[in-house]
């Protein structure tokens, strides 16, 4: 539901996530706010190779310092 049908839009969404996977780096995305239009925004935390612990600590610290992970986007019918 809500999946984009435009292949270019789908590709552009992946452009920011695939390079990290191809490089073999650990990464996590955490909620970081909303656009003026109400769409969710994520923050990507990317670490050095084999340093998953630092990535998870950073993500946990960010979520502990903010309330974004508790908010949900409004659904539009």
C-alpha positions as CSV (number, residue, x, y, z in Angstrom):
1,X,0.0,0.0,0.0
2,X,1.4,3.4,-0.9
3,X,4.1,1.9,-3.1
4,X,5.4,4.1,-5.8
5,X,4.7,2.9,-9.3
6,X,7.2,5.3,-11.0
7,X,10.5,3.3,-11.5
8,X,12.6,6.5,-11.4
9,X,11.1,7.5,-8.0
10,X,11.7,4.0,-6.7
11,X,15.4,4.1,-7.9
12,X,16.0,7.5,-6.3
13,X,14.7,6.2,-3.0
14,X,17.3,3.4,-3.2
15,X,20.2,5.6,-4.2
16,X,20.9,6.6,-0.6
17,X,20.7,3.2,1.0
18,X,22.3,0.7,-1.5
19,X,25.9,2.1,-1.5
20,X,26.3,1.4,2.2
21,X,25.2,-2.2,1.7
22,X,27.5,-2.6,-1.3
23,X,30.4,-1.2,0.7
24,X,29.7,-3.7,3.6
25,X,29.3,-0.9,6.1
26,X,26.9,-1.2,9.1
27,X,24.0,1.3,9.0
28,X,20.7,2.0,10.6
29,X,17.9,4.5,9.9
30,X,16.0,6.2,12.8
31,X,13.0,8.5,12.7
32,X,14.2,12.1,12.6
33,X,11.1,14.3,12.0
34,X,8.4,15.1,9.4
35,X,8.3,17.3,6.4
36,X,5.9,20.2,6.2
37,X,3.6,17.9,4.2
38,X,3.6,15.3,7.1
39,X,5.9,12.7,5.5
40,X,8.3,11.0,7.8
41,X,12.1,11.8,7.6
42,X,14.8,9.3,8.6
43,X,18.4,9.8,9.7
44,X,20.9,7.3,8.5
45,X,23.7,6.4,10.9
46,X,26.6,4.7,9.0
47,X,29.7,3.3,10.7
48,X,33.1,1.9,10.0
49,X,33.3,-1.7,8.9
50,X,32.6,-4.2,11.7
51,X,31.6,-1.4,14.1
52,X,27.9,-2.3,14.4
53,X,28.1,-1.6,18.2
54,X,28.9,2.1,17.6
55,X,26.2,2.5,15.1
56,X,23.6,1.0,17.4
57,X,24.8,3.0,20.4
58,X,24.5,6.2,18.3
59,X,21.0,5.3,17.1
60,X,19.9,4.5,20.7
61,X,21.4,7.8,22.0
62,X,19.6,9.8,19.2
63,X,16.3,8.1,20.0
64,X,16.8,8.7,23.7
65,X,17.4,12.4,23.1
66,X,14.4,12.9,20.8
67,X,10.8,12.0,20.6
68,X,10.5,11.3,16.9
69,X,10.3,7.6,17.3
70,X,7.1,7.9,19.3
71,X,5.2,10.0,16.7
72,X,3.3,8.4,13.8
73,X,2.5,10.1,10.5
74,X,-1.1,11.1,9.9
75,X,-2.9,8.8,7.5
76,X,-4.7,10.6,4.6
77,X,-7.7,8.8,3.2
